């Protein structure tokens, strides 16, 4: 979920528990292949600067574009010295791989990066033979006592969880500073430190189709969509099923919600986006701690597990059927 074009995953938000006495100050920088917006009270301007510095350090570890970043070097040389951020991100990714039955696989980079060249100025359409021969093997990444190694042919792509991971790191830092009001937003990966309101954008237009009001502080949100990032053909979007080497077809938008765990729901949103519907819905129902709003390709909205996290108000701009699939 990474691109040279900044705003790819479209959640728009407005704070709703702030007002007259002290409003939020927002600052935006281009980092992690997107626009990063941090909104805190004006008295915390120093902490905003420190947060941007933290994000830059994470990007220096996890970027697959910057040739000097640790991950870029791993993809090129297949061995790098231990790096704390990269090590933790890989360990988490292996965990999410197991939890999603292999639908979240960071070695998808052997397709998304090496073949399609997503995130670069020029993209390509690989042949079926190239897709079939791509090397995907998460067990081919090994973390040793002093180094991280990957098998030849493997390209690691952390775009499916890197922004969520970064949001968690910034949230942890702000919590340590006893900051309880604010919003961290890296494209479609957001965490509200206080209770907030936000709007979900329609995948079919520039309008929004739902207003979300958080019931809890530290609401984490992650949205993944197929409708803006693709090659020369819309069918060749960036969300690729690692089991079939083909694009996910059942959903055009996946929005997940949880309490203070953006790393997990970023990875899960990536996985659900490529799962067949018959697997995605049961998977989400099993995870009652995660709320979901899914938009199918025919415009049907499927949602559930929201009651403890948020309230949702449907708008009429999507003009599609709403189907409630709550967990029993």
DRENRORO-334524 format. One line per 3 residues: number of its first residue (from 1); their letters; for each residue x, y, z of C-alpha. Coordinates in steps of 0.5 Angstrom, whole numbers. Example, Ala and Ser with C-alpha at 12.3 -4.5 7.8 and 13.67 -1.06 7.14 Angstrom:
// residues 2
1	as	25,-9,16 ~ 27,-2,14
//
This chain:
// residues 328
1	xxx	0,0,0 ~ 5,5,-2 ~ 6,10,-8
4	xxx	9,16,-10 ~ 2,19,-11 ~ 1,21,-3
7	xxx	-7,20,-2 ~ -9,13,-4 ~ -13,10,2
10	xxx	-19,15,3 ~ -21,16,10 ~ -23,24,11
13	xxx	-23,25,19 ~ -26,31,23 ~ -24,32,30
16	xxx	-30,32,35 ~ -29,32,42 ~ -25,39,41
19	xxx	-27,46,42 ~ -27,53,44 ~ -22,53,49
22	xxx	-16,49,45 ~ -16,47,38 ~ -12,42,35
25	xxx	-6,44,31 ~ -4,40,25 ~ 2,39,21
28	xxx	3,35,15 ~ 10,32,12 ~ 11,28,6
31	xxx	14,21,9 ~ 13,14,8 ~ 11,15,1
34	xxx	5,19,3 ~ 2,25,7 ~ 3,24,14
37	xxx	-1,29,18 ~ -1,30,26 ~ -6,34,30
40	xxx	-4,36,37 ~ -6,41,41 ~ -2,48,40
43	xxx	2,47,46 ~ 5,40,44 ~ 9,43,37
46	xxx	15,40,40 ~ 12,33,40 ~ 10,34,33
49	xxx	17,35,31 ~ 19,29,35 ~ 14,25,32
52	xxx	16,27,25 ~ 23,25,27 ~ 21,18,29
55	xxx	17,17,23 ~ 23,19,19 ~ 28,14,22
58	xxx	22,8,21 ~ 22,10,14 ~ 30,9,14
61	xxx	29,2,16 ~ 23,0,12 ~ 23,4,5
64	xxx	24,-1,-1 ~ 25,5,-5 ~ 30,9,-2
67	xxx	37,5,-4 ~ 40,7,3 ~ 34,4,7
70	xxx	35,-2,11 ~ 30,-6,7 ~ 32,-4,0
73	xxx	39,-6,2 ~ 36,-13,4 ~ 32,-14,-2
76	xxx	39,-12,-6 ~ 44,-16,-2 ~ 40,-21,2
79	xxx	43,-20,8 ~ 44,-14,13 ~ 46,-12,20
82	xxx	40,-13,25 ~ 36,-7,25 ~ 31,-6,31
85	xxx	25,-3,26 ~ 26,-8,21 ~ 27,-14,25
88	xxx	20,-12,29 ~ 16,-11,23 ~ 18,-18,20
91	xxx	17,-21,26 ~ 10,-18,26 ~ 9,-20,19
94	xxx	10,-27,20 ~ 5,-27,26 ~ 0,-24,21
97	xxx	2,-29,16 ~ 0,-35,20 ~ -6,-31,23
100	xxx	-9,-30,16 ~ -8,-37,13 ~ -2,-34,9
103	xxx	-6,-28,5 ~ -2,-23,8 ~ 5,-25,6
106	xxx	11,-19,5 ~ 14,-23,0 ~ 9,-21,-5
109	xxx	14,-16,-7 ~ 17,-21,-11 ~ 11,-19,-15
112	xxx	8,-12,-13 ~ 15,-9,-13 ~ 20,-14,-18
115	xxx	14,-15,-23 ~ 9,-10,-23 ~ 14,-4,-20
118	xxx	8,-1,-16 ~ 10,5,-13 ~ 15,7,-19
121	xxx	15,12,-24 ~ 13,7,-29 ~ 9,0,-28
124	xxx	9,-6,-32 ~ 4,-12,-34 ~ 8,-18,-32
127	xxx	6,-25,-36 ~ 3,-31,-33 ~ 9,-35,-33
130	xxx	13,-29,-30 ~ 7,-29,-24 ~ 8,-37,-24
133	xxx	15,-37,-23 ~ 15,-31,-18 ~ 19,-33,-11
136	xxx	14,-32,-5 ~ 16,-36,1 ~ 16,-32,8
139	xxx	20,-38,11 ~ 26,-35,7 ~ 27,-29,11
142	xxx	31,-31,17 ~ 33,-26,23 ~ 39,-29,26
145	xxx	43,-26,32 ~ 47,-21,28 ~ 43,-20,21
148	xxx	37,-21,17 ~ 38,-25,11 ~ 33,-27,5
151	xxx	33,-32,0 ~ 35,-31,-7 ~ 29,-28,-11
154	xxx	25,-26,-5 ~ 23,-19,-5 ~ 20,-16,1
157	xxx	14,-11,1 ~ 12,-8,8 ~ 7,-3,5
160	xxx	2,-8,7 ~ 3,-6,14 ~ 9,-1,15
163	xxx	4,5,15 ~ 0,2,21 ~ 6,0,24
166	xxx	9,7,24 ~ 2,10,27 ~ 3,5,33
169	xxx	10,7,34 ~ 8,15,34 ~ 2,13,39
172	xxx	6,10,44 ~ 11,16,44 ~ 5,21,45
175	xxx	2,16,50 ~ 9,17,54 ~ 9,24,54
178	xxx	2,24,57 ~ -2,27,51 ~ -9,24,50
181	xxx	-12,29,45 ~ -10,28,38 ~ -10,25,31
184	xxx	-4,21,27 ~ -6,20,20 ~ -2,16,15
187	xxx	-6,16,9 ~ -12,11,11 ~ -8,9,17
190	xxx	-11,13,23 ~ -11,13,30 ~ -15,18,34
193	xxx	-12,19,41 ~ -19,22,44 ~ -26,20,41
196	xxx	-27,23,34 ~ -31,23,28 ~ -29,21,21
199	xxx	-32,20,14 ~ -31,14,9 ~ -30,16,2
202	xxx	-34,12,-3 ~ -30,8,-8 ~ -34,10,-13
205	xxx	-34,18,-13 ~ -31,23,-9 ~ -36,23,-4
208	xxx	-37,20,3 ~ -42,14,4 ~ -41,14,12
211	xxx	-40,18,18 ~ -36,14,24 ~ -36,17,31
214	xxx	-31,13,36 ~ -34,11,42 ~ -27,10,45
217	xxx	-21,13,45 ~ -15,10,41 ~ -19,8,36
220	xxx	-15,5,30 ~ -17,5,23 ~ -14,2,17
223	xxx	-17,3,10 ~ -15,-1,4 ~ -18,0,-3
226	xxx	-17,-3,-10 ~ -20,3,-14 ~ -14,8,-15
229	xxx	-7,5,-15 ~ -7,0,-21 ~ -2,-1,-28
232	xxx	-5,1,-35 ~ -11,-3,-33 ~ -16,-2,-27
235	xxx	-16,-10,-26 ~ -9,-10,-25 ~ -9,-6,-18
238	xxx	-4,-7,-13 ~ -8,-12,-8 ~ -5,-18,-10
241	xxx	-7,-25,-7 ~ -1,-29,-6 ~ -4,-36,-6
244	xxx	-6,-34,-14 ~ -1,-29,-16 ~ -8,-25,-18
247	xxx	-11,-19,-16 ~ -17,-19,-11 ~ -24,-19,-14
250	xxx	-29,-19,-9 ~ -28,-12,-5 ~ -27,-5,-8
253	xxx	-26,-2,-1 ~ -24,-5,6 ~ -24,-1,13
256	xxx	-22,-4,19 ~ -23,-1,26 ~ -20,-4,33
259	xxx	-17,-1,39 ~ -10,2,39 ~ -7,-4,34
262	xxx	-6,-1,27 ~ 0,-6,25 ~ -5,-11,26
265	xxx	-11,-8,22 ~ -7,-5,17 ~ -4,-12,15
268	xxx	-11,-15,16 ~ -14,-10,11 ~ -9,-12,6
271	xxx	-11,-20,7 ~ -18,-19,7 ~ -18,-15,1
274	xxx	-15,-21,-3 ~ -19,-26,0 ~ -25,-29,-3
277	xxx	-32,-26,0 ~ -33,-34,3 ~ -27,-33,7
280	xxx	-27,-26,9 ~ -33,-26,12 ~ -32,-32,17
283	xxx	-25,-29,18 ~ -28,-22,21 ~ -33,-25,25
286	xxx	-28,-29,28 ~ -25,-23,30 ~ -30,-20,35
289	xxx	-25,-14,37 ~ -24,-12,30 ~ -30,-8,27
292	xxx	-31,-8,19 ~ -34,-4,13 ~ -33,-8,7
295	xxx	-35,-5,0 ~ -36,-10,-5 ~ -35,-9,-13
298	xxx	-43,-9,-14 ~ -44,-3,-9 ~ -46,-8,-3
301	xxx	-44,-6,4 ~ -42,-11,9 ~ -41,-9,16
304	xxx	-40,-12,23 ~ -37,-12,30 ~ -38,-5,31
307	xxx	-42,-4,37 ~ -37,-3,42 ~ -32,1,38
310	xxx	-36,6,34 ~ -43,8,31 ~ -44,9,24
313	xxx	-49,14,20 ~ -50,12,13 ~ -50,17,8
316	xxx	-54,17,1 ~ -48,18,-4 ~ -46,11,-5
319	xxx	-53,9,-7 ~ -52,2,-5 ~ -55,-4,-1
322	xxx	-53,-4,6 ~ -52,-11,9 ~ -51,-12,16
325	xxx	-47,-19,18 ~ -46,-18,25 ~ -42,-23,30
328	x	-47,-27,34
//
